[in-house]
Amino acid sequence: MSVLDDRRIGRLMFKLTIPAFMGMFVMTLYNVIDTIFIGHYVGTMGIAGLSIVFPIQMLAMGMGMLTGMGGASVISRLIGAKNVTRAERALGNALCLNIALSTIIMVAGLSAAEFWLDLVGASDTILPYALDYMTFILVGMVFQTFSMASNGLITSEGNARVAMTGMVIGAGSNIVLDALLIIPLDMGIKGAAIATTIAHLISALYFISYWMRGKSYLRLHLNNFILEWGIIKEIMFIGVSALARTLAGSLSAIFVNRALVEYGGDYAISTFGILNRVMMFATMPGMVIGHGLQPILGYNFGAKRYSLALKGIIIAMTLSTSWCIIAFFLLYFIPAPFVRIFSSDSDLIGMASSASRNIFLVLYLMGLVFTGSMVFVAIGKAKEAFITSITQRALFLVPLVFILPPVLDLDGVWLSFPISDGLSFVLTFALLVPVWRQFRRLGDQSQETVGISEKILRTYDDGD
């Protein structure tokens, strides 16, 4: 029996969310650790180099999430429907697709590295730092996307502890290697990139050993790696929302970087690099709660237990919103201590602290957005998932970055973020209302069916 077959939704969500939180926490550390070491041992331009490379890294994240989240949605619903054979087929196809796509990105990136960096807005000062970092990151692209996808695929079968352990091992390795390569070996930004690549390799090897040792609910079979269009289409149909989200984030980061260069210079790029890392930690718990909801909601939706599915949504939204309110108060009223983690440059700390109060102005609304987008993924509503994925960054943020800075200068770039977040909240809420009503209606119908069945049984027993 799958661990997801548990009607105690709150307990099950806690059981899945805590390991998922730890897994995503340490996954976020990959970028944050590099930034901390580079900020203190390379300098402000090193942070700017990381910020320039970040849109390209997001593309890799998108491929990992495309196969990881798309495959996870398919797998959890198949497990809920008791179709384990098909779920194993989906697992093999998701991993094979992941390797193929990441290889394509690696080759395309390495063949024209300077072109891509110029495209995303690297200045002559920043380019050498960005090029050193990106080259080694691209070399390890397959390991990065594989470990990210594996995290979601393993969680989808209810084994979030293993997913967490793999990411913890990788992040721990990254910290040790960063300290070794950057400080005593003085490899600078190259050392950070090499450390990250090796750490992702270690995580990938751990996940492979988990499946090969036969400890998983689902098994890996070589014949399941043969791509089947029906499964691939469904994985991509659902996972494209996750890819669209990261592509939209990557696209918006390119325009933001260009606007920052024009209105604030290299220091503004470094500021955005730091606040991007702070944003990861600020939004991560809310996103993790959504990820914890995904297998629960997918399983109960597949099993037609709509009342339990609705209960899971309510719990997840409450927890996610509560966290976002706490994060808002911290980053709006006392941002400086979080910025100092990355740099001791007083000018940079002042600029980043001021920008933080603008960027995180409506963070308290984002709990519903994080959870809502995962609801659509979990129940297979690809259109709604896609819409909520691209609007926040591509359709809302990018136009605002063009409209506001000519009027408000650098503050216009920062204020583009809360306005786009507020618009995303309104859109997600509007799309969730029909889903909420559908679940309530189906839940009421299932309760009526149970009541009728009980009456029939009692009548039969009385007749005896």
N, C-alpha and C positions, 0 to 999 in steps of 0.2 A: 504494500500500500504506500502511495506517495505521502510524503510529509505534508503536502498541501491539502490533503483530505482531512482537514480539521475545521470544525465549525466554530471554534473559539477564535474569532477573527482578530481581536485585539492582541491576544497572546501570540498568535501566529505571526502577525505583523511585527510585533516586538522581536520575535525569534528570527525573522528574516531581515529586519531593518538594521539591527545592531551590527551584525557581521557585514551587511552591505555598506553601512556607514563607515566602518573601519576600512573596508576594501576601497571605497571611493576616497576616503580621507587620505590613505597612503598613496593612492593613484594621483591625487591632486598634489601630493608632496613632490612628485617627480619634477614638476615645473617650479614649485615654490623653493625647493631645496637648491636647485641650480641658481635661482635668482638671489637667494640669500648669500650663497658662497661668492657668486660673481659680483654682487653689490659691494661686499666687504673686501674682496681680494682682487678684483679686476677694476671696478669703478662704475661710474654712472653710464659711460658709453657701453659698457658690457651689458647693463640692464637694457639699454636702448636696443642693442643687437638682439637680445632675446625677444623684446617686444616686436621687432620687425619680423622675426622668424615665426612668431606665434600663429599668424594666419595660415601659414603653410603646415604647421603642426596640427592645426585644427582640421585640416583636410584629412590627415591620417586618423585623427580621432573620429571623424565622420565615417570613414570606412570601417573602423572597428565597431562603431555604434550601429551602422547599417546592418552588418551581419550579426552583431551581438544582440541588439534589441529586436531586430526583425526575426531572427531565429528564435529568440527567447519567447516572443509572443506566439509563434507557431507551435513551439515545443510545449509550453505550459497549457495551451488549449488542447493539444493532442493528448497530453497526459491526463487532463481532466476528462477527456472523452474515452479514456482507457485504451488508446491506440499507441502502445509503446513502440511497436515496430516502425510505425510511420514517424514517431518522434525521433527515433534513432537515425532514420533516414534524413530528417531535417537537420540533425546535429552534424552529420558528416558533410552535407551540402553547404551548411553555413560556414564551416571551417575551410572547406575547399575554396569557396567563393572569396573568403577573407584573404587567403594567401594570394590568390590570383590578383585581386584588386590592389593590394598593398605592393606587390611586385611592380605593377604598372606605374604606381605613384613614384616608387623609388627610382626606376629607370628614367622616367620623365623629369624628375627633379634633378638628378645628378647630371643629366645631359645638358641642362641649361640653367645652372644654379644662379649665376649672376643676373640673368634675364628676369627670373622670378623675383629675386630680391629687389631689383630696380622697379619691378611692377608694383610691389607692395609698399614702396616708398622709402627705401634705404637711401640715406644721404651718403656723400663721400666719406664722411667721418665714421659713420656707423657700419658701412659695408664690410670692412675687413672682419669686424667682430661677428656680424651676422653670417658671413660666408663660412668662417671657421666652425661656427656652431651648427649650421644647417647641414653641412656636408656629412658629418658623422651621424646626425639625427636621421638623415635619409638612408644611410647605410643600414641602420637598424630598424627601418620602417616595418618590415615584416614582423619582427618580434613585438614591436609596440602594438600594432593593430591586432595581432593574434592574442596577446595577453588581455587586451581590452575586450575583445569579442568573447574570449573564454570566460571572463568574469560574468558577463550577462548570461551566457548559455548554461553555466553551472548553476547560477542562481535560479534559473527558470525551472530546474528540477527540484528546487527547494533546499539545495545544499549551499547556503550562503556562507557557511563557515569555511568551506574549502576555497571559495572565491576570495574571501577575506584573507585567508592565510597566504595565498599566492601573491596577492598585492602587497601584503606586509613584508614578505620575503624580498620582493623586488625593491620596495622603497627603502628597506633597511640596507640592502646592498648599495643602493644609490647614495645614501648618506655616507657610508664608509668609503666608497670609491671617490665621491666628490672630495672628501677631506684628504684622501691620499693623493689624488691626481692634481688638485688645485693648489694645496698648501705646500707640502714638502717637494713634490715633483714640479711645481710651478708651471703647469700646462695651461693655465688660464681657462679661457672659454672652451678650448678644445677638450680639456680634461673633463669639464662638465658634460659635454655632449657624449664623450666616450663612456663616462660613468652611467649616464642615462641609458645608453644603448645596451651595455652589458647587463644592467639591472632588468631591463625588459626581457632580455634573453633568459635570465634566470627564472623570471616569473613564467615565461612560456614553457620552459622545461618542466617546471613544477606541475603546471596544468596538464601537460602531456602525460606525465607519470601518473597523475590521478586517474586519467581515463585508462591508461595501459594496465594499471594494477587491478582493474576491475572493481574499484571501490564505489563507482558511481551508480546511480539509479539507471541511467542510460549507458549503453556500451558503444564503443567505437568499433566499426567494422569497415574494412577497406572498401568493400563494394558500395558503401554508403557515401563515399567521396566522389562517386561518379555523378556528375551534375544531372539533375532531373528538372526539366523546365517548370513543371507544375509547382514544385517546392521552391525553386529559385525565384519564380515569379511572385509567390506569396511572401517570401522573406523580403524581397526588394520592395514589394507593394507596401508592406508595413514598415520596413526599416528605412525606406526613403525619407520618412519624416525626420528620423534622427539624423540622417545624412544632410537633409535640407537645413536642419537647425544649425549644424556645424558649418555647412557651406555659407549659410546666411551670416553666421558669426564671423567666418573668415572674410567674406566679402565686406561686411561692415567694418571690420578691423582695418582693412586696406584703406577704405575711405576715411576712417577716423585718423589713422596714421598720417595720411596725406594732409588732412585738415590741421592736425597738430603741428606738423612741420611748418605749415604756412603761417599759423597764428600763434604758435608757442615755441617752435624750434626743438632742438634735440632734447632739452630738459623736459619738455612736455611729453615727448615720446617715452622718456624714462619714467615719468609720472604715471602714464597710462600703463606701462609695463608693471609697475608695482601695484596699482589699483586693480589691474586684471587679476593678479594673484590673490589680492584681498577679496575680490569678487568671487573667486572660485570657492574660498572657504566660507564666505557669507551665504552663498546660495547652495552650497553642497548638501547640508542636512535636509533642506527642503526638497532637493532633487532626489536624494537617497530615499526619502519617505515615499516618493513617487515610484522609485525603482522597487522598493519593498512591496508596494501595492500591486505592481504589475503581475507577478506570478499568481498572487492570491486572486486577483480580479479575473485574470485569464482562466484560471482553473475553475472557479465558481461559475463564470460565464459559460465555459464549455460544458460544465455539469448541470447547467440550467438552474443554479441555486441563486436566483436573482436578489433575494432579500439579503443574503450574506454578502453578495457583491456590493450592494448599496451600502451596507454597514461598513465595509472596508473603505469605500470612498469617503464616507463621513469621517471616519477615524483619521485617515490619511490627511484630509484637508485641514482638520483641526490641528493636528500635530505640525504640519508644514507651516501653516499660518502663524502659529505660536512662535516657532523658531524665527521666522522672518521678522516678526515684531521685535524680538530680542536683538537680532542682528542690526536692525535699523537704529535702535537707540545707541548701540555701541559705536557704529560707524558714523553716525551723524553728530553725536555729542563728544566722543573721545576718539577721533581717528588717529591722532599722532602716534600713540604707542604701537599701533599695528604697522604704521609706515616705517618706524624706526627698526623694525625687525629686518628690513631689507637694506637700509642705508643709514649712514651717519651724516650725510650731506644735509646741512641745515636748510639750504635753499630748496632742495628737493623735498624735504620733509614738509616745509611750509606750503609749497605748491600742491603736493599730494593731499595734505590735510584739508586744504580749502576745496579742492576738486572732489574729495570724498563726500562732502556735504551736499554737493549737487548731484553726483552720480547715484547716490543711494537714497535720494529724497523720497521715493515711494516704494522702498524695499518691502515694507510691511504688506503690500498687496500681492506679492509674488508667490506666496504659498499656494494660492488657488491656481495660478498659471502653471507651476511646476507639476502639481498633482493632476490638473486637468489634462495636460498634454499626454501624460502616461495613461490616463483612462482611455483615451482614444486608441493608443497603441495596443493596450491590453485586450480590448474587445474587437480589434480588427477594423476600426473605422479609419481607414487610410486617408480619406479626403480631409476629415477634420484634423487628424494628426499632422498632415502635411501643412494645412493652413496655419495652425498654431505654431508650427516649427519655423516657418519662414517670415511670418509677419513682424515679429518683435524686432528682429535685426534688419532684414532685407527691405521690407515694405514700409516700416515705420522709422527705424533709426537712420538709414542711409539718406532718405530725402531731408530729414531734419538736420543732418550734418551739413548739407548743402545750404539749407534755408537760414538756420540760426546764426552761424559764425559771422557772416557778413554784417549782421545787425548787432550781435552781442560779443563779438570777438572770441577769445578763447573760452569764455564762460558758455558760449553757445554750443561748443562741442560737448562740454560736460553736461549741460542741461538737455541735450538730445536724448540721453539715456533714460532719465525718469519719465520724460514725456512718452517715449516709445513703450516703456514698461506699463504706464497707465493705460495706453491704448490697447496693449496686449491683454491686460486684465479684463477690460470691457468685452473684447472679442471672445476670449476663452469662456467667460461667464455666459455669454449669449449662446455659444455652441454647446455648453454643458447642460443647459436647461432641458432640451429635448431628451438627452440621454437620461437625465435624472427622472423625468416623467415616465420614460419607457421602462426603466428599472422598477419604479414604484408600481406601475400597472402590471408588469409581468410577475413581480413579487406577490401582489395581491391575488393574481390568478392562480399562482402555484399554491398559495395558502388555501384558496377555495377548493382546489383539486384534492389537496391532502384531507381537508375536512369532509368532502364527499366520499373519499375512499374509506375514511374511518367509519362513516355512517353505514356504508355498505357492509363493512366487516362486522359491525355490531349487529346489524339486521340478520346477517348470515349466522352469527353465533346464537342469537335469540331463537332462530328457526331450529337450530339443533336442540 
